[in-house]
């Protein structure tokens, strides 16, 4: 099974600015991960590269085995992205937030055999 996300020596440059400098990352299928860092660290550039909004300068980037340039539609369709903005009351416990949305389900689009997860 291919990795959910895999990059090798991923570089993105905007003129003289190198936003991504040889990023190597591997996220296995089923793992959760988050991007943390200060403003200007390249977090948004990385995500925008994975979903095809920004073209990499060099290196490799794949989402579930799909190259983000050659197979950009498949790569983009395989990604679920949680926005930075809060979608629920951030001071409420997670279980309470889920109980107010009992129909919330997450179903992997790339793996139809996987069972949906209920909140």
JOLINBEL-V154010 format. One record per pair of residues at least 4 apart in sequence whose ideal C-beta (glycine too) atoms are under 6 Angstrom apart, sorted by the first residue. I is the first residue (numbers start at 1). J is the second residue. D is the distance in Angstrom with one decimal. If there is no record, write none. Layout:
I|J|D / I|J|D
This chain:
1|29|5.5 / 2|64|5.4 / 2|65|3.2 / 3|26|5.4 / 3|28|5.7 / 4|27|4.7 / 4|29|5.0 / 5|27|4.2 / 5|63|5.8 / 6|26|5.2 / 6|62|4.9 / 7|23|5.2 / 7|25|5.0 / 7|61|4.7 / 8|24|5.7 / 8|59|5.9 / 8|60|4.4 / 9|22|4.9 / 9|59|4.1 / 10|20|5.3 / 10|23|4.2 / 10|59|3.8 / 10|61|5.4 / 11|20|5.6 / 11|57|4.7 / 11|58|4.6 / 11|59|5.1 / 12|19|4.8 / 12|20|4.2 / 12|45|5.3 / 12|56|5.5 / 12|57|5.2 / 13|18|5.1 / 13|57|4.6 / 19|42|4.7 / 19|45|4.2 / 20|42|5.0 / 20|45|5.7 / 27|31|5.3 / 27|33|5.1 / 35|43|4.3 / 37|41|3.3 / 37|43|5.6 / 42|46|5.6 / 44|48|5.9 / 48|53|4.0 / 48|54|4.1 / 49|54|5.0 / 49|56|5.3 / 49|61|5.9 / 50|63|5.8 / 50|68|5.8 / 51|76|4.9 / 51|79|5.7 / 52|72|4.1 / 52|76|5.1 / 61|68|4.4 / 62|67|5.7 / 63|75|4.0 / 63|78|5.0 / 63|79|5.9 / 64|78|4.6 / 64|110|5.3 / 66|71|3.8 / 66|74|4.1 / 66|75|4.1 / 67|71|5.0 / 68|72|5.8 / 68|75|4.7 / 71|75|5.7 / 72|76|5.9 / 78|110|4.4 / 86|90|4.9 / 88|97|4.2 / 92|96|4.9 / 92|97|5.1 / 98|119|3.9 / 104|119|4.1 / 105|116|4.5 / 105|118|5.4 / 106|117|4.9 / 107|116|3.9 / 108|114|4.7
